[in-house]
């Protein structure tokens, strides 16, 4: 960790909706990695894809 790493932090989202959208995008990005427990290509932000999210340990 460098001395000025704190300057690289992401800014806080302007609204709760922006924060939720950012977290959803981060979740999909995390599960786009090889050997992820669920297939991120099936995460389309629909209610149906929530069943896949519920399967995450």
N, C-alpha and C positions, 0 to 999 in steps of 0.2 A: 504494500500500500504506500503510495507516494504522499508527500507532504500536502499536495494540492488536489488530491483526488476528490475532495468534497466539492470542488468546483464543477466536476463532471456529472453530478447528480441531476436527475431529471427534475424539471419543475413540477410543482403540484398542478393538477388539472384545474381548470376554471370552474367546472361544475361536477356534481356527482355523476351525471350522465357521461361526461368526458372521462372520469376516473373509471367507471364501469366498462366503457368501451376500450380503454387502454388495457385494463386487466383481461378482458376477453381476448384481445389481440395477443397479449403476452401468453395467455394460456394456449391458444392455437399455435403460436410459434414454438412453445415448449414441447408440444405434442407433435410437431412436425419433424422432430428428430428421429433418427433410426432407433428402432427397438422401443418406441414409446408404447405405453400400455393400451392406448387407443389410437385410432387412425384419425389424425387431424383433418384429413380431407373430407371427413364426414361431419365435421363441426361447421355448420352453416348458420349458427346463431338462431336456429329455429327451436321451437319447443321440443320437437322430436329429438334433436341432438342433445338435449339435456339428459336424456336417458344414458347416453354415452358418458357424459360428464359425471353422472352419479356413479358410474362404475370405477372411477379413478380411486385407487386406495388411499 
